[in-house]
Amino acid sequence: KLEKKVGKAIDLGCGAGRDTVFLIKNNWNVLAIDRENTKEIIYNKLNEKEKNRFRFICQSFEEIELEKNDLIVAHYSIPFCFKENFNDFWIKIVESINKNGYFVGNFFGVNDSWYNEKENVLFLSKEQVLKLFESFQLLKFQEVEKNEKTGLGQIKHWHTFEIIAKKNIEKNI
């Protein structure tokens, strides 16, 4: 339900391609990026015409180069960027989004049960997340805490910040 109906999108940490496939089926051109090679899984979910709007790069966030885009989707992916590389990674994300483009994604909060368990996962406070979006208009900012299963079926306490933001200004960080 964004103002922008189609354009260029990047799905960061696309996994099996749920968001990528949705966007392509809604006429977006999508560059899907994941550190695991899931290209064939996604490719097989698309018809011949849709395959023309799909590109895939197998790459880690630490080495990433991002092209200009109208939308970045990053669900449950950015927190897995190495902490020491996060600031550079975030700068690349912000600089890649065109003015009036969107960021849709989430971040893990400090109340998450993985906070004391996962050394290489990024956890941020509410203030830290809000600071990341200084050059954006926040359309949705929701802090969520709930007990729910992980992808492996284990119950954990989730603390996330769900964000939809529109980039208002061209500003280097």
N, C-alpha and C positions, 0 to 999 in steps of 0.2 A: 504493500500500500504506500510505497514511496512516490514522491512527485515524479521522479524519473521512471519511465516505464521500461525502457531498454537502453542498452549501452554496453560498455566493456566492464566486466566484473572479474575479480580475482577471489578464488576460494582458497584461503590459507589453511592448510591442514585438512584437505578435503576428504580424507579417509575414503570410504566406499562411494562417496559422491552424492549423498542425499541433496545437499544444497546446490551442487553443481548441476545435477540433472533437473531440479526444479527451475533454476534460472534459465537453462538452455531451452526447456520446454515452454518458457515464457519469453522466448526470443532474445535473450541476452547472449552475448559472446563471452565465453568463460575460459579463463586460464586457471586450471586447477593445479594446486601445488601441494605435494605431500612428500615426506621423507621416505615413505614406503611406495613402491611402484604399484599403484592401484589403477593405472590407466585402463587396462583391459576390463576391469570390473565396471568402470564407469562407461566406457565405450560401448559395451554390450547392452547398456540400458537405453541407448539412443538410436533413433532411426537414421537413415542415410543423410537426410537434410540436416538434422540436428548435429550430426558428427562434424559438419562444416563449421559449427560455432564452438567447437570444443578443442582446447589445447591442454596439454599436461606436461608438467615438469616435475621430475623426481629430484627433490633438493631439500636440504635442511635450512631452517630459518637463519642460521648463523652465516650462511654463504649467499643469501638471497639477494637478487636484484629485482626490483619491481618496476613494471611499466606503468604509465599513466592509466588511470581507470576511473570509472564512475561509481564503483561500488567494491568495497572489500567486505567479504564475509569471513568471520573467524570464530567459529563455535568450538569451544573446548580445545583450542590449539595454541594460542599465544602463550599461555602459562608454561608450555613445554619448551619454549625458547630458553637456552642457557641464560641464567641471570646476568652473567657478565657481558652478554651480547644484547640484552634487551633494549637498552637505550638507543643503540645504533639501529636496531631492528625497528623500533617504534618510529624513529625519524624517517626511515625509508617508507614505512606505511603512510605516515602523514603526508610526506612529500609526493607520494605516488597518486594520492586521491585528488582528482580535479576539484576546482571550486564548484560548490553545489553538489559534489559527490557525497557518498554515504559510507559510513562504517557501521556494520552490524556484527555484533559478537559479544563475547563475555570474557571476564577475568575472574580468577579465583581470589576470594577474600581471606583475611587472616584468621577467621574463625573456622575455616575448613578443617576437617579432621586430618587431612593430609599435611597440614602445615608443619607438624613436628615429625612427620614420617618421610616426606619426599624432599630430599636435599636439593635436587635439581629442578624443582618446580617453582614457578614464580607466583608469589602471593602478594597482594597489594591491599593497602587500607583504602577506605572510601575516598579519603582526601587525595591519595596518590592517583587513583583512577580518575577522579574529577580533573586533576591537574593535566592529565594526558589529553583531555578534550578541550583545552582552552581556546583552540582555534575552530571549534565546532559549536553548533547549536544542538543541545541535547534534546532529542525528540522522545526518547525513552531512557530512563535511568532507573533501574529497579534492582534493589538489593534483595537477594533471595537466600534464605536459610531453610534447609529441609533435610530430612533423613531419607535417602533413596539409594537404590542399587547403582553400582558402577557398571561399566560395560562387561565386567567379568562376573557380575552377579552378587558382589559383596555389598552389604549395607554400609554406608558411610554418611557422615554429616557434610553436606554440601553448603558452601558459602560462596555465592557468585554475584557478580555485578553484570546485569544484562543491559546492553547498550544499543541504541539506534541513534546515530548522530550524523548531522549534515555539516559538511565542511563549509564554513562561511567565508573564510579569508585565505588568500595565498600568503602563507607565513612560514618561513623557515624556523625551525625550533632552535 
